[in-house]
Amino acid sequence: MHAEQYVLFTKNVGPHLAMDEVALSADELYTIVTNKDAHGRKGSLVAMVKGTKSEDIIKILKLIHKWQREQVVEVTVDLSPTMMLIAREAFPKAEIVNDRFHVQQLVTEALTAIRLECKREAQDVENATKMLCKEIGVEYKPFVCINGDTLKQLFARSNRLIMKNRSKWTATQEQRAELLFRYSPRMEMVYGLSQGLTAIFNNCKEVNTALEALDKWTQKVINSGEEALISVVDTIKANLDTIVNYFEFRSTNASAESFNAKVKIFRAQLKGVRDIPFFIYRLTKLFA
């Protein structure tokens, strides 16, 4: 029995595959390959291999007939160098597409880091003002915006709104955003940069247009001097050839993420995984 180590369903190999990893328990990661054309239903599961070591995954995937592997035209992954290596070795004629949402997630994380930095700076100013008031014997009265937020609260409560497009803001978020950008031009700038990248993914319809737009966007980021965002630019440059494939295939790793979500829900319903081989068997009955 090798079910705990891997399961493989060569009949489910299709031209469009997705690759991701999922945790069956706290310490057990599995790499999963799914057929995107099955849309998360029967026939979705191509392979499920214990671990994330590229050599182990490649060895199992190469059990699929070479002619079948060469029929794969596209594999979507999540910016993982390991996943990209596996895809190149196992499916040599396929184009690798790095998921746009993982690229955007890097920007979201950078935006959050900058917001928290601004919040800490506001806290430092507040603490220094309190100390000064105490030294000179004056009652401390915090600055309060017209919506009732202190500056520290303004940054703390803006987490959700800076993750959305302006068109999706509520009336309360619109007011808070106007105040946030009034008192922090830095946040207005980085929010604009994050939305600029989203607009490129949404609006560019072909590779050359996307490359030109990305080049202009990366230059704006570099000019901003924001290290957290410049780090994202470095990642984009390092993976540009696979990121721009999105604009040709318009593919994401959403199917793999959806499949993983189903696995997690199934795991939660069973209140954890005690018998991994049996759990994998049940997954294969549903999705293989």
C-alpha positions in Angstrom: 0.0 0.0 0.0 1.5 3.3 -1.0 -1.7 5.5 -0.5 -0.1 7.4 2.3 2.9 8.2 0.1 1.0 9.0 -3.1 -2.0 8.4 -5.3 -1.9 8.8 -9.0 -4.8 8.8 -11.6 -3.3 9.1 -15.0 -6.8 8.9 -16.6 -7.5 12.4 -15.2 -4.6 14.1 -16.9 -5.8 16.9 -19.1 -4.3 19.8 -21.0 -4.8 22.3 -18.2 -3.5 21.4 -14.7 -3.1 23.2 -11.4 -0.6 22.5 -8.7 -0.7 23.4 -5.0 0.0 22.0 -1.5 -2.4 21.3 1.3 -2.0 20.2 4.9 -3.9 17.1 5.9 -2.7 17.5 9.5 -0.5 19.8 11.4 2.7 18.3 10.1 1.7 16.5 6.9 1.9 18.5 3.7 0.8 17.0 0.4 1.4 18.3 -3.1 -1.8 18.0 -5.2 -2.1 18.1 -9.0 -5.6 18.7 -10.3 -7.3 18.8 -13.7 -8.8 22.3 -14.1 -11.3 21.2 -16.7 -13.0 19.0 -14.2 -14.0 22.1 -12.2 -13.5 20.5 -8.8 -15.8 17.5 -9.5 -15.2 13.8 -10.2 -12.0 13.5 -12.3 -10.3 16.5 -10.7 -7.6 14.7 -8.8 -4.5 13.7 -10.9 -2.0 13.2 -8.2 -1.5 13.6 -4.5 2.0 13.1 -3.2 3.3 13.3 0.4 5.7 16.2 1.0 6.9 19.1 -1.1 10.4 18.0 -2.2 10.7 18.5 -5.9 12.6 15.3 -6.6 9.9 13.2 -4.8 7.0 14.8 -6.7 8.8 14.6 -10.1 9.5 10.9 -9.6 5.8 10.1 -9.0 4.6 12.4 -11.8 7.0 10.7 -14.3 5.1 7.5 -13.7 2.5 9.1 -16.1 3.3 8.1 -19.7 5.5 10.6 -21.4 3.1 11.1 -24.3 0.4 12.1 -21.7 2.7 14.5 -19.9 3.6 16.1 -23.2 -0.1 16.8 -23.9 -0.3 19.2 -21.0 -0.2 22.7 -22.4 -0.6 24.7 -19.1 0.2 24.4 -15.4 -0.8 27.1 -13.0 1.3 27.5 -9.8 1.6 29.9 -6.9 5.0 31.6 -7.3 6.7 28.7 -5.5 10.1 27.9 -7.1 9.6 24.3 -6.1 6.3 24.1 -7.9 7.7 25.7 -11.0 10.6 23.2 -11.1 8.2 20.3 -10.7 6.0 21.6 -13.6 9.0 22.1 -15.9 10.4 18.7 -15.3 7.2 16.7 -15.3 5.4 18.6 -18.0 8.1 19.8 -20.3 5.9 21.2 -23.1 3.5 23.1 -20.8 3.5 26.8 -20.2 3.8 27.7 -16.6 1.4 30.4 -15.4 2.1 32.1 -12.0 -1.2 32.9 -10.3 -2.0 36.6 -10.5 -3.7 36.6 -7.0 -0.5 35.4 -5.4 1.3 38.3 -7.0 -1.4 40.7 -5.8 -1.2 39.1 -2.3 2.5 40.2 -2.1 1.4 43.7 -2.7 -1.4 43.4 -0.1 1.1 42.2 2.5 3.4 45.1 1.7 0.5 47.5 2.0 -0.4 46.0 5.4 3.2 46.3 6.6 3.3 50.0 5.6 -0.1 50.7 7.3 1.2 49.1 10.5 4.4 51.1 10.3 2.3 54.3 10.0 0.2 53.2 12.9 3.3 52.7 15.1 4.6 56.1 14.1 1.2 57.7 15.1 1.5 55.8 18.4 5.0 57.1 19.0 3.8 60.7 18.4 0.9 60.1 20.7 3.1 58.8 23.5 5.6 61.6 23.1 2.8 64.2 23.3 1.5 62.5 26.4 4.9 62.6 28.0 5.4 66.3 27.1 2.0 67.2 28.5 2.8 65.5 31.7 6.2 67.3 32.0 4.7 70.7 31.5 1.6 70.0 33.6 -1.0 70.3 30.8 -3.9 67.9 30.4 -3.4 65.6 27.4 -6.2 65.7 24.8 -5.7 63.4 21.8 -6.3 64.7 18.3 -9.6 63.3 17.0 -10.7 63.3 13.4 -14.2 64.4 12.4 -15.3 60.7 12.2 -14.3 60.1 15.9 -11.0 58.3 15.1 -7.7 59.3 16.6 -4.8 59.1 14.1 -3.8 55.7 15.6 -7.3 54.4 15.2 -7.5 55.8 11.7 -4.7 53.6 10.6 -5.9 50.6 12.6 -9.4 50.8 11.2 -8.4 51.3 7.6 -7.3 47.7 7.1 -10.3 46.5 5.1 -10.8 49.6 3.0 -7.2 49.7 1.6 -7.8 46.1 0.3 -10.8 47.2 -1.8 -11.3 49.3 -4.9 -12.8 52.7 -4.3 -16.0 51.6 -6.0 -16.6 49.0 -3.3 -16.2 51.3 -0.3 -19.1 51.9 2.0 -20.0 55.5 2.9 -18.2 55.1 6.2 -15.1 53.7 4.4 -15.2 56.6 2.0 -15.1 59.1 4.8 -12.3 57.2 6.6 -10.3 56.9 3.4 -10.6 60.6 2.8 -9.3 61.3 6.2 -6.6 58.7 6.0 -5.2 60.1 2.7 -5.5 63.7 4.0 -3.3 62.9 7.1 -1.1 60.4 5.4 -0.2 61.1 1.7 2.1 58.1 2.0 -0.9 55.8 2.4 -2.6 57.4 -0.5 0.4 56.8 -2.7 0.9 53.2 -1.8 -2.8 52.5 -2.1 -2.7 54.0 -5.6 0.2 51.7 -6.5 -1.5 48.6 -5.2 -4.7 49.5 -7.2 -2.5 50.2 -10.2 -1.2 46.6 -10.3 -4.8 45.2 -10.0 -5.8 47.4 -12.9 -3.0 45.9 -15.1 -4.3 42.4 -14.4 -7.9 43.4 -15.0 -7.5 45.5 -18.1 -4.5 44.3 -20.1 -5.6 41.8 -22.7 -2.3 40.7 -24.3 1.3 40.2 -23.3 3.0 43.1 -24.9 0.6 45.6 -23.4 1.0 44.0 -20.0 4.8 44.1 -20.2 4.7 47.8 -21.0 2.2 48.6 -18.2 4.2 46.5 -15.7 7.4 48.3 -16.7 5.8 51.7 -16.0 4.3 50.4 -12.7 7.6 49.0 -11.4 9.3 52.3 -12.2 6.7 54.2 -10.1 7.3 51.7 -7.3 11.1 52.2 -7.5 10.6 56.0 -7.5 8.4 55.8 -4.4 11.3 54.4 -2.4 9.0 52.0 -0.5 11.2 49.0 0.3 8.3 46.7 1.0 6.9 47.3 -2.5 10.3 47.3 -4.1 10.7 43.8 -2.8 7.5 42.8 -4.7 9.0 44.4 -7.8 12.1 42.2 -7.4 9.8 39.1 -7.2 7.9 40.1 -10.3 11.1 40.7 -12.3 12.5 37.3 -11.2 9.3 35.5 -12.4 8.2 37.8 -15.2 8.1 35.2 -17.9 5.6 33.0 -16.0 3.6 35.9 -14.6 2.9 37.5 -18.0 1.7 34.1 -19.2 -1.5 35.0 -17.3 -2.3 37.6 -20.0 -2.1 34.9 -22.7 -4.0 32.2 -20.9 -6.1 34.3 -18.4 -5.6 31.4 -16.0 -5.3 31.5 -12.2 -4.7 28.9 -9.5 -8.2 29.3 -8.3 -9.2 25.8 -9.1 -6.4 24.4 -6.9 -7.3 26.8 -4.1 -10.9 25.7 -4.4 -9.9 22.0 -4.3 -7.8 22.7 -1.2 -10.7 24.5 0.5 -12.8 21.4 -0.1 -10.2 19.2 1.5 -10.0 21.5 4.5 -13.8 21.5 4.9 -13.8 17.7 4.6 -11.0 17.6 7.2 -12.9 19.9 9.6 -16.1 17.8 9.3 -14.2 14.8 10.4 -12.6 16.9 13.2 -9.1 16.2 12.0 -7.3 13.5 10.2 -6.4 10.5 12.3 -6.1 7.8 9.6 -4.4 9.5 6.6 -4.6 6.5 4.2 -8.4 6.3 4.8 -8.8 10.0 4.5 -7.0 10.0 1.1 -9.1 7.0 0.0 -12.3 9.0 0.7 -10.9 12.0 -1.2 -10.2 9.8 -4.2 -13.7 8.4 -4.1 -15.0 11.9 -4.3 -12.6 13.6 -6.7 -10.6 10.9 -8.6 
